[in-house]
Amino acid sequence: MAFGILRLPLFSLMALALMNPCTGAPDTRQRETLMRQEASRQTGGSVVLTPAELQVDAYLHKLKVKERASVPFPPSIHFFKARARIQKSPVFKLLQKMPKGGALHVHSTAMVSPEWLVRNVTYRPNCYICFTWGGSVRFLFSDGQPYPQWDCLYWQLLQSLRASMVDPAKFDKSLIQNLTLFTEDPESAYPSDDAVWARFEDAFRIISGLVTYAAVFMDYLYQSLEEFYADNVMYVEIRSGLTRTYELDGSIHDKIWSLKAYRDVSAKFSTKHPDFLGLRIILSTHRIQRVSTIKAAIKEAIEMQKNFPELIAGFDLVGREDDGRPLWYFREALSLPAELGVKLPYYFHAGETDLEGTDVDANLIDALLFNTSRIGHGYALPHHPLIKELSRKNGVAVEVCPISNQVLRLVSDFRHHPAAVLMTEGYPVVISSDDPTLFGNPGLSYDFYEAFVGIGGMRANLGTLKELAMNSIKYSSLSPHLKKKLMNMWQDKWKKFISNQKD
Ligand SMILES: [Zn+2]
């Protein structure tokens, strides 16, 4: 009570100071100053736009005003229901053309459109399919009839099965459905957090049989880069557990084979597209594992980083935070690089939860204690004012993946996404798409749309977009030299983008 009494007069004094002493009404100029000052704090608030950019900004604002009046307002509904509307949106079309810099939070098994996987990969010879007891499917390439597995007794050659179908197009559509979470009625399909996470983790297992076949893997990576590039993304950082690839006879390649494949595909793609810088890998292990497994993974990551310094960015733990073990549980393993006197940058998924005050919620504190370079998701960060302040001081950007957060049921209306707080304060944020195959959000434009129109609200402007794109370079894992190179490449594209909008 005492505090309440003390605070009231203080507040009143502040309010009085803002009033015009003659009329008693708030001072208009002061009001404008406050609005300007507040706007200057937001993401992009200190970006000075050129006259040409100001013209594009004014045009964009007009488009946004129209968009806000649309019913239903796309960011207020589930992305799966909004996607067709978003595709027609002039704001979205402009975002597609915008050079967006890098995608810093994507997972290696979920980067291409499910349509490509079905139309390209499942039509290759020697592809087998099995329907599991749990109503799911598995794929496997093999030069002979595959052996039964615990959940999969009978494998059929996909080519023969498809040929026996009355309506092969309908069959292919059903295969696509298995590879993505995208559906017209997400609320019925995924009625609970557990239901959506179970489906999410199963989809990774389904896709894995297709893309870890060695002959597919390189094409898969190349196609992934194609899809990012087509959306004006110039660089990708991929979380990968380096799942080992297999051959038709069942033999398995080691992880170095996969690393070399990443390196070679990146080089081939950048040679063909000089305005694409390449990719880097954040090695990742599932957080459900034991401490000893994580220790071994960290040792392996240190070794790989030593041998492939240009390719390996660092290390992360992946999987559902609410179910998995918290970072503190792995403190012994995570302290290993420091003990050995080596630097292994961390890029922890942390705060992908709405369970305040739990062990999992403490992941944000621990990520910071382990000197994380960025925070994956950081959905709970606005609930940790001290951690937010400290991580901001340390230059730790948050990788916001709006559509992923909505599909995995943390938020339903993007206007309520907690990253809105981060953006109004100008906390360093980058936008990413997490798992495009599963969420139906290829590239970055759909996530930029939700961030720009929904999370950022009417105040987010061209300066916001410019800063978000530049953040993806500034907070990438690239060396200072390559950051500069990518920034120059991006600036060239940005100038062209602005002048094309003016025409
Ligand atoms: Zn992720």
Boltz pocket constraint, residues with backbone or C-beta under 6 A from the ligand:
constraints:
  - pocket:
      binder: B
      contacts: [[A, 105], [A, 107], [A, 349], [A, 376], [A, 434]]
      max_distance: 6.0
